[in-house]
Amino acid sequence: MLPEKLPQGYYTKTGTVLLRKESLKEGQSLLILMRDLGARWVSAPRASAKNRFGGAAEPLTWAEYSLYQSASRLYLRGADVKEDFMKLRSMPSSLLAAVRIYGIAAKELPKDCENDGVLRLLWSTLIQLQNGTPAAITEFRFVWRMLHLLGSAPTFDVCSLCGVKVTCGGTLTNDGFLCAKCSGRVEISQKETSEIQAAALLPHEKFIVWSKENKASDPYAKNLKKLFPYFKNLR
């Protein structure tokens, strides 16, 4: 496992920019999620008034990054774009969902440690959106799976309080998914619970097909908000 501060030297890693900050004095600071290295802040100095890294310094673009770790900071030396998701950029609803997902990853992902699972999840999520999966379902899937990879996702088949198998729906709380008896109410029906589980657990290809089918209910947006408190368990 690599240390929080990398040994001084040169690195070449694939990944994607999660967040970009501009500084007239120092140029750009990029939060790049990379294979083996995780999410790290990288300095990208400008060449005069121009951005010499072009689209490789933009969120949603995937590239191979050439880096140098000095005694004080990590610098970007070059980048070779591998995928720019141009089709996704022409799909307004899907693009907005992708931007929100990148924002979630930038805010909640632990920094300076390997997170290849989340890197793969982010790639597959962009592929799903580009293939037309609905935004609300895809966002819910991404957040739940990210929490699962980080060890903090709630389950929807067993009551987190009494341990009984949930068969009649329940309620998602900050303490987990509760059965009707423990919560005293049912905010998510059993049908909605089954849909949520499918959205979270189906393999990539099956999810793409399943998500495009007409659904009788839309429990994703309202329950997506209830997932965010679970990130607090990681801080």
C-alpha positions in Angstrom: 0.0 0.0 0.0 1.3 3.4 -1.0 1.8 6.0 1.8 -0.4 9.1 2.0 2.5 11.2 0.7 4.1 9.5 -2.3 7.9 8.8 -2.4 9.6 11.4 -4.6 9.7 10.3 -8.2 7.8 9.8 -11.5 4.5 8.0 -11.9 2.2 7.1 -14.8 -1.4 6.3 -13.9 -4.8 6.1 -15.6 -7.8 7.9 -14.0 -10.2 10.8 -14.2 -10.4 14.4 -12.9 -13.1 14.6 -10.2 -12.7 18.3 -9.5 -10.8 21.3 -10.8 -9.8 24.5 -9.0 -8.4 27.6 -10.7 -5.7 29.9 -9.4 -4.3 32.9 -11.4 -1.1 32.6 -9.5 -0.5 28.8 -9.4 -2.6 27.5 -12.3 -4.9 24.6 -11.8 -5.3 22.2 -8.8 -6.9 18.9 -10.0 -8.4 16.2 -7.8 -7.6 13.1 -9.8 -8.9 9.7 -9.0 -6.2 7.3 -10.3 -5.5 3.6 -10.4 -3.4 2.5 -7.4 -3.1 6.0 -6.1 -6.7 6.9 -5.2 -7.9 10.5 -5.2 -5.1 13.0 -4.9 -4.7 16.7 -5.4 -2.3 17.4 -8.3 -0.8 20.7 -9.4 -1.1 21.5 -13.1 0.9 24.7 -13.8 -0.2 26.8 -16.8 2.0 27.5 -19.8 1.7 31.3 -20.0 -2.0 32.0 -20.2 -3.0 28.6 -21.7 -4.0 25.3 -20.2 -1.5 23.0 -21.7 -3.3 19.8 -20.7 -6.5 20.6 -22.6 -9.4 18.3 -22.1 -7.4 15.9 -20.0 -7.8 18.4 -17.1 -11.6 18.4 -17.4 -14.0 16.2 -15.3 -15.6 13.3 -17.1 -12.4 12.8 -19.3 -10.4 9.7 -18.7 -6.6 9.8 -19.4 -3.2 8.4 -18.6 -1.5 10.9 -16.4 2.3 11.5 -16.1 3.1 12.8 -12.7 6.1 13.9 -10.6 6.1 13.9 -6.8 8.5 16.6 -5.5 9.5 17.1 -2.0 6.4 19.3 -1.4 3.6 18.4 -3.9 2.4 16.2 -6.8 2.7 17.8 -10.3 1.1 16.9 -13.6 3.7 16.6 -16.4 1.5 15.3 -19.2 -1.7 13.5 -20.1 -2.9 11.3 -22.9 -6.7 11.3 -23.2 -8.2 7.8 -23.5 -12.0 8.5 -23.3 -13.8 11.8 -23.4 -17.5 10.6 -23.3 -18.5 13.0 -26.0 -21.8 11.2 -26.6 -22.7 11.6 -22.9 -21.9 15.3 -23.1 -24.7 15.6 -25.7 -27.3 14.0 -23.4 -28.4 16.8 -21.0 -30.2 14.8 -18.3 -27.5 12.1 -18.2 -24.7 14.7 -18.3 -26.2 16.5 -15.2 -26.4 13.2 -13.4 -22.7 12.5 -14.3 -21.7 15.9 -12.9 -23.6 15.3 -9.7 -22.0 11.9 -9.4 -18.5 13.3 -9.8 -19.4 15.9 -7.2 -20.4 13.2 -4.7 -17.2 11.3 -5.4 -15.0 14.4 -5.0 -16.7 15.3 -1.7 -17.1 11.9 0.0 -14.2 9.8 -1.3 -11.3 9.4 1.2 -8.2 11.1 -0.2 -4.6 9.8 -0.7 -5.4 6.1 -0.5 -6.1 3.4 -3.1 -9.7 3.2 -4.3 -9.7 1.1 -7.4 -13.2 -0.2 -6.7 -14.7 3.2 -6.8 -12.6 4.1 -9.9 -14.2 1.0 -11.7 -17.6 2.0 -10.4 -17.3 5.5 -11.7 -16.3 4.2 -15.2 -19.2 1.7 -15.3 -21.6 4.4 -14.2 -20.6 6.7 -17.1 -21.0 3.8 -19.5 -24.5 3.2 -18.1 -25.6 6.8 -18.4 -24.2 7.0 -21.9 -26.3 3.9 -22.7 -29.4 5.7 -21.6 -30.0 4.4 -18.1 -32.4 6.8 -16.2 -30.6 9.4 -14.1 -32.4 8.8 -10.8 -31.9 5.0 -10.8 -28.2 5.3 -11.9 -27.4 7.9 -9.2 -29.0 5.8 -6.5 -27.0 2.7 -7.7 -23.8 4.7 -7.7 -24.2 6.1 -4.2 -25.3 2.8 -2.7 -22.4 0.9 -4.4 -19.9 3.5 -3.4 -21.1 3.2 0.2 -20.9 -0.6 -0.1 -17.3 -0.4 -1.3 -16.4 1.9 1.6 -18.2 -0.4 4.1 -21.1 1.8 5.0 -24.1 0.8 2.8 -27.5 -0.2 4.4 -29.1 -3.5 3.4 -32.7 -3.8 2.4 -33.6 -7.4 3.1 -33.0 -7.6 6.8 -34.1 -5.2 9.6 -31.0 -3.6 11.1 -32.7 -3.4 14.5 -34.3 -6.8 15.1 -32.6 -8.8 12.4 -35.8 -10.3 10.9 -36.1 -10.7 7.1 -38.1 -7.9 5.7 -41.1 -9.1 3.6 -43.6 -6.3 3.9 -41.5 -3.2 3.2 -40.1 -0.8 5.8 -38.3 2.5 6.3 -34.8 3.7 5.6 -33.4 5.6 8.5 -30.0 6.9 9.5 -29.6 3.7 11.6 -30.4 1.3 8.7 -33.4 -0.2 7.0 -36.1 -1.0 9.6 -39.0 -3.4 9.3 -42.6 -2.1 9.8 -42.7 -3.3 13.4 -39.5 -1.6 14.5 -40.1 1.7 12.6 -43.9 1.8 13.2 -44.5 2.7 9.6 -43.8 1.7 6.0 -42.3 4.3 3.8 -41.0 1.9 1.2 -43.4 -0.8 0.0 -42.1 -4.3 -0.6 -42.4 -3.8 -4.4 -40.3 -0.6 -4.1 -37.8 -2.5 -1.8 -37.4 -5.1 -4.5 -36.8 -2.4 -7.2 -34.2 -0.7 -5.0 -32.4 -4.0 -4.4 -32.3 -4.7 -8.1 -31.0 -1.2 -8.9 -28.2 -1.7 -6.4 -27.3 -5.3 -7.0 -27.8 -6.2 -10.6 -24.7 -6.8 -12.7 -23.7 -4.1 -15.1 -25.2 -5.4 -18.4 -28.4 -6.6 -16.8 -28.8 -3.3 -15.0 -28.7 -1.4 -18.3 -31.5 -3.5 -19.7 -33.6 -3.6 -16.5 -33.4 0.1 -15.8 -35.0 1.0 -19.1 -38.2 -0.9 -18.4 -41.2 1.0 -17.3 -41.5 1.0 -13.5 -44.7 1.3 -11.6 -43.0 3.5 -8.9 -40.0 5.7 -8.6 -38.5 5.3 -5.1 -35.0 6.3 -6.1 -34.8 10.1 -5.8 -36.5 10.2 -2.4 -34.3 7.4 -1.0 -31.1 8.7 -2.5 -31.3 11.6 -0.1 -31.5 9.2 2.8 -28.2 7.5 1.8 -26.0 10.6 2.2 -26.0 10.5 6.0 -24.2 7.1 5.8 -21.1 8.9 4.5 -20.8 10.5 7.9 -19.9 7.1 9.3 -16.7 7.2 7.3 -15.4 10.5 8.7 
